[in-house]
Amino acid sequence: GGRYLYGITGQFRDLLAEQEGLKANYVVPYPGSSAPLHQAVIAFTGPDRPFVTADPGYEAPMWAAEFAGAPVLKIPLADPKGEARHDIKAMLAASTNPGVIYICNPNNPTGTCTPRSDIEYAVANAPKDTVILIDEAYIHLCDAPRSLDFVKESKNVIVLRTFSKLYGMAGIRMGFAVGRPDLLKKISSFGGMNALPVTAVAAAKASLLDPDLVPARKKIIADTRAETLAWLRKASYA
């Protein structure tokens, strides 16, 4: 940690790109995903470019939109079959000129996944210059298909991921943004890239190289959740 080891950040980026079938310049590592989340909202919204989000949804990008002077359009979650999830058609109808349509998948705080078909609909039907910002912070806990292929197809899509959740690295900060280079360049103009924490990059690289890590952590979390819910039911709390 006492040295700027710029080279290992490039190694991490290249490894991630190779594993996901991406071009290396479509990936930018960050200390967590909060920075690119805020910067993307600031870069693509404004007084005449609203920010569209689900309600309830993750609050942080709403604060960034307010900072940018953008209208914040909060669309209530749909509830088909008792599952509160993004109402994609209502989100698309909320504005004719949104700067960003934000899809947190799985959603924070409800934990519900947005079906792949709904995300495909959003990408296909959003206005030409609208950025679909897909926050996959909790994606490893969801069995639904991921969204990186939209980036591979050069759509107006930015996908954010972090090592803070399933990987358990919140305190040492590691994440990344995936998108077309021109979109990522606009984000970077709102915050320069400095050397990333050496321990975070090393841990993230090691995590990617361990094929058993994600399924093992996912099982631990699922088992703990099941035990907790069983205890709550037995104690008449649920």
C-alpha positions as semicolon CSV with decimal commas, in nm:
position;residue;x (nm);y (nm);z (nm)
1;G;0,000;0,000;0,000
2;G;0,297;0,233;0,017
3;R;0,340;0,243;-0,359
4;Y;0,139;0,354;-0,663
5;L;0,111;0,026;-0,852
6;Y;-0,068;0,152;-1,161
7;G;0,009;-0,165;-1,353
8;I;-0,210;-0,394;-1,144
9;T;-0,515;-0,179;-1,220
10;G;-0,456;-0,247;-1,589
11;Q;-0,415;-0,617;-1,513
12;F;-0,748;-0,619;-1,329
13;R;-0,922;-0,435;-1,615
14;D;-0,779;-0,671;-1,876
15;L;-0,874;-0,981;-1,676
16;L;-1,228;-0,859;-1,623
17;A;-1,265;-0,766;-1,991
18;E;-1,138;-1,107;-2,098
19;Q;-1,374;-1,292;-1,865
20;E;-1,676;-1,091;-1,979
21;G;-1,588;-1,083;-2,350
22;L;-1,544;-0,704;-2,353
23;K;-1,291;-0,474;-2,513
24;A;-1,056;-0,340;-2,245
25;N;-1,142;0,022;-2,326
26;Y;-1,506;-0,051;-2,240
27;V;-1,410;-0,102;-1,873
28;V;-1,301;0,164;-1,622
29;P;-1,215;0,056;-1,264
30;Y;-1,321;0,283;-0,978
31;P;-1,293;0,280;-0,598
32;G;-1,643;0,133;-0,563
33;S;-1,936;0,211;-0,791
34;S;-2,059;0,525;-0,611
35;A;-1,829;0,761;-0,802
36;P;-1,932;0,652;-1,153
37;L;-2,296;0,639;-1,040
38;H;-2,293;1,002;-0,928
39;Q;-2,078;1,119;-1,218
40;A;-2,295;0,948;-1,480
41;V;-2,607;1,118;-1,349
42;I;-2,435;1,457;-1,340
43;A;-2,292;1,404;-1,690
44;F;-2,616;1,310;-1,863
45;T;-2,891;1,496;-1,676
46;G;-2,967;1,864;-1,629
47;P;-3,250;2,116;-1,600
48;D;-3,397;2,000;-1,933
49;R;-3,289;1,634;-1,906
50;P;-3,477;1,458;-1,623
51;F;-3,358;1,168;-1,414
52;V;-3,609;0,880;-1,410
53;T;-3,600;0,624;-1,131
54;A;-3,815;0,367;-0,952
55;D;-3,986;0,449;-0,622
56;P;-3,879;0,321;-0,380
57;G;-3,530;0,302;-0,519
58;Y;-3,169;0,375;-0,431
59;E;-3,145;0,737;-0,315
60;A;-2,786;0,831;-0,409
61;P;-2,841;0,900;-0,781
62;M;-3,143;1,115;-0,695
63;W;-2,915;1,338;-0,490
64;A;-2,674;1,362;-0,784
65;A;-2,961;1,461;-1,014
66;E;-3,073;1,731;-0,771
67;F;-2,713;1,860;-0,766
68;A;-2,723;1,877;-1,146
69;G;-3,050;2,070;-1,132
70;A;-3,235;1,788;-1,308
71;P;-3,600;1,703;-1,240
72;V;-3,625;1,375;-1,049
73;L;-3,915;1,164;-1,176
74;K;-3,996;0,885;-0,930
75;I;-4,213;0,612;-1,079
76;P;-4,391;0,373;-0,837
77;L;-4,290;0,011;-0,862
78;A;-4,524;-0,223;-1,044
79;D;-4,663;-0,516;-0,848
80;P;-4,740;-0,807;-1,082
81;K;-4,807;-1,125;-0,884
82;G;-4,699;-0,958;-0,562
83;E;-4,348;-0,867;-0,686
84;A;-4,266;-0,499;-0,659
85;R;-4,034;-0,423;-0,952
86;H;-3,954;-0,149;-1,202
87;D;-4,250;-0,036;-1,411
88;I;-4,043;0,006;-1,726
89;K;-4,323;0,126;-1,954
90;A;-4,427;0,390;-1,702
91;M;-4,065;0,500;-1,663
92;L;-4,031;0,541;-2,040
93;A;-4,356;0,738;-2,053
94;A;-4,251;0,973;-1,773
95;S;-4,051;1,205;-2,001
96;T;-3,994;1,259;-2,372
97;N;-3,635;1,369;-2,310
98;P;-3,484;1,194;-2,006
99;G;-3,110;1,219;-1,959
100;V;-3,089;0,899;-1,757
101;I;-3,326;0,612;-1,688
102;Y;-3,189;0,436;-1,382
103;I;-3,251;0,064;-1,333
104;C;-3,118;-0,081;-1,008
105;N;-3,120;-0,456;-1,064
106;P;-3,181;-0,614;-0,818
107;N;-3,355;-0,311;-0,676
108;N;-3,238;-0,147;-0,356
109;P;-3,425;-0,158;-0,114
110;T;-3,682;-0,416;-0,230
111;G;-3,438;-0,681;-0,356
112;T;-3,656;-0,759;-0,657
113;C;-3,512;-0,838;-0,999
114;T;-3,629;-0,671;-1,319
115;P;-3,699;-0,930;-1,592
116;R;-3,460;-0,935;-1,883
117;S;-3,748;-0,871;-2,124
118;D;-3,828;-0,545;-1,945
119;I;-3,469;-0,425;-1,968
120;E;-3,458;-0,517;-2,336
121;Y;-3,774;-0,312;-2,384
122;A;-3,616;-0,012;-2,209
123;V;-3,301;-0,028;-2,422
124;A;-3,501;-0,066;-2,743
125;N;-3,756;0,207;-2,674
126;A;-3,571;0,478;-2,483
127;P;-3,519;0,811;-2,666
128;K;-3,211;0,823;-2,886
129;D;-2,987;1,026;-2,653
130;T;-3,105;0,875;-2,324
131;V;-2,859;0,672;-2,121
132;I;-2,989;0,355;-1,957
133;L;-2,790;0,333;-1,634
134;I;-2,805;-0,021;-1,494
135;D;-2,679;-0,060;-1,139
136;E;-2,583;-0,425;-1,083
137;A;-2,441;-0,385;-0,732
138;Y;-2,639;-0,689;-0,613
139;I;-2,649;-0,880;-0,942
140;H;-2,462;-1,182;-0,804
141;L;-2,759;-1,248;-0,574
142;C;-2,999;-1,261;-0,869
143;D;-3,039;-1,545;-1,118
144;A;-3,167;-1,316;-1,396
145;P;-2,946;-1,258;-1,704
146;R;-2,689;-0,981;-1,678
147;S;-2,681;-0,668;-1,895
148;L;-2,324;-0,642;-2,019
149;D;-2,424;-0,766;-2,364
150;F;-2,604;-0,434;-2,429
151;V;-2,267;-0,264;-2,393
152;K;-2,107;-0,514;-2,629
153;E;-2,373;-0,412;-2,881
154;S;-2,272;-0,044;-2,833
155;K;-2,611;0,059;-2,694
156;N;-2,657;0,373;-2,484
157;V;-2,610;0,163;-2,173
158;I;-2,374;0,195;-1,878
159;V;-2,350;-0,094;-1,632
160;L;-2,210;-0,044;-1,283
161;R;-2,080;-0,315;-1,053
162;T;-1,905;-0,320;-0,718
163;F;-1,710;-0,558;-0,498
164;S;-1,882;-0,410;-0,192
165;K;-2,173;-0,652;-0,168
166;L;-2,137;-1,027;-0,229
167;Y;-1,756;-0,998;-0,239
168;G;-1,757;-0,829;0,103
169;M;-1,508;-0,553;0,015
170;A;-1,712;-0,242;0,099
171;G;-1,445;-0,089;0,324
172;I;-1,153;-0,112;0,082
173;R;-1,349;0,023;-0,218
174;M;-1,344;-0,146;-0,557
175;G;-1,585;-0,137;-0,849
176;F;-1,608;-0,057;-1,217
177;A;-1,817;0,095;-1,493
178;V;-1,876;-0,070;-1,830
179;G;-1,988;0,127;-2,133
180;R;-1,893;0,263;-2,471
181;P;-1,570;0,462;-2,452
182;D;-1,745;0,786;-2,552
183;L;-1,992;0,751;-2,263
184;L;-1,718;0,663;-2,015
185;K;-1,517;0,966;-2,128
186;K;-1,808;1,196;-2,040
187;I;-1,825;1,042;-1,694
188;S;-1,451;1,082;-1,634
189;S;-1,467;1,452;-1,710
190;F;-1,650;1,499;-1,379
191;G;-1,381;1,332;-1,171
192;G;-1,022;1,250;-1,259
193;M;-0,889;0,897;-1,220
194;N;-0,611;0,855;-0,965
195;A;-0,427;0,546;-0,847
196;L;-0,666;0,291;-0,701
197;P;-0,606;0,127;-0,361
198;V;-0,349;-0,146;-0,413
199;T;-0,514;-0,384;-0,166
200;A;-0,854;-0,337;-0,332
201;V;-0,725;-0,409;-0,681
202;A;-0,527;-0,712;-0,565
203;A;-0,828;-0,852;-0,377
204;A;-1,060;-0,790;-0,672
205;K;-0,823;-0,963;-0,912
206;A;-0,791;-1,262;-0,677
207;S;-1,171;-1,276;-0,649
208;L;-1,212;-1,291;-1,026
209;L;-0,960;-1,575;-1,046
210;D;-1,151;-1,788;-0,791
211;P;-1,434;-1,967;-0,981
212;D;-1,592;-2,094;-0,657
213;L;-1,613;-1,761;-0,477
214;V;-1,942;-1,627;-0,614
215;P;-2,149;-1,947;-0,579
216;A;-2,004;-2,014;-0,232
217;R;-2,080;-1,663;-0,105
218;K;-2,425;-1,672;-0,263
219;K;-2,505;-1,995;-0,078
220;I;-2,381;-1,857;0,254
221;I;-2,604;-1,551;0,215
222;A;-2,906;-1,758;0,109
223;D;-2,862;-2,001;0,399
224;T;-2,825;-1,717;0,649
225;R;-3,136;-1,547;0,512
226;A;-3,336;-1,869;0,537
227;E;-3,224;-1,922;0,897
228;T;-3,312;-1,564;0,988
229;L;-3,659;-1,585;0,832
230;A;-3,723;-1,919;1,000
231;W;-3,632;-1,771;1,338
232;L;-3,855;-1,467;1,279
233;R;-4,150;-1,690;1,186
234;K;-4,096;-1,913;1,487
235;A;-4,087;-1,605;1,711
236;S;-4,407;-1,472;1,545
237;Y;-4,234;-1,170;1,390
238;A;-4,318;-1,274;1,034
